[in-house]
Amino acid sequence: MNEVENALRTEVKKQLSTCSHEVTPVFCQMIQSKEGYLKAETMVIRYAIQNQVSIGAAISQLEVELE
């Protein structure tokens, strides 16, 4: 794993660790399992890179799309 990838994964973990069921219910449910967490992590990183947004913004946008 390279330095950038590690930094992205660390930021995703930080953001998802404060998950609020009121704000991001889909992600909060998804990260309850290891498989779900890895899926969420991959989705968020790809979205952030493709759309050139922060990890927090990626989570918010994906939450809206997944509802």
LINLINVEN-V391763 format. One record per helix or strand of 2 or more residues. SS is the DSSP state (~ for helix, > for strand). FROM is the first residue (numbers start at 1). LEN is the number of residues. Records with the same first field share a line. If there is no record, write none. Layout:
SS: FROM-LEN + FROM-LEN
//
This chain:
~: 3-14 + 25-6 + 34-18 + 55-12
//
